[in-house]
């Protein structure tokens, strides 16, 4: 169990990370004025060629009613289209990205790749692999159902992560001296 001072240090750094990521995210670079959640939904819809509203809400980690409000804003900008179901109450059965939504998503993707290139270039090449591995471990740990298991102390750390459901856990030894 981490000591209180470690928890406080991690908490402060995670908060700083959140603030920094908000500065480098789509809101900073996109003239469309989309929120990170809206950009994420566009990305998901572009990748999946459409999705059920309930599945989209579950994947995004918000309630279906909150997803409906987000989709209303995206629909008003002609970025997504809700395809009405057969139910009498008119609830959407599926959500699809529009042509304009694909254009906006591509524009955001291009801008984010440019921003990422700037960030990566600022990191000394020798540190990039370790930093990327650390980011992957952090993301896996923060994901809902994240299940990284770390054994040992730095620089000899063994990491076991179950990345995909149904796939065996991978095990990798990270060594700073490599």
HELIX and SHEET records of a PDB file:
HELIX    1   1 UNK A    4  UNK A   24  1                                  21    
HELIX    2   2 UNK A   26  UNK A   29  1                                   4    
HELIX    3   3 UNK A   36  UNK A   48  1                                  13    
HELIX    4   4 UNK A   53  UNK A   60  1                                   8    
HELIX    5   5 UNK A   64  UNK A   76  1                                  13    
HELIX    6   6 UNK A   99  UNK A  122  1                                  24    
HELIX    7   7 UNK A  125  UNK A  142  1                                  18    
SHEET    1   A 2 UNK A  80  UNK A  84  0                                        
SHEET    2   A 2 UNK A  92  UNK A  97 -1                                        
SHEET    1   B 3 UNK A 149  UNK A 153  0                                        
SHEET    2   B 3 UNK A 156  UNK A 161 -1                                        
SHEET    3   B 3 UNK A 170  UNK A 175 -1                                        
END                                                                             
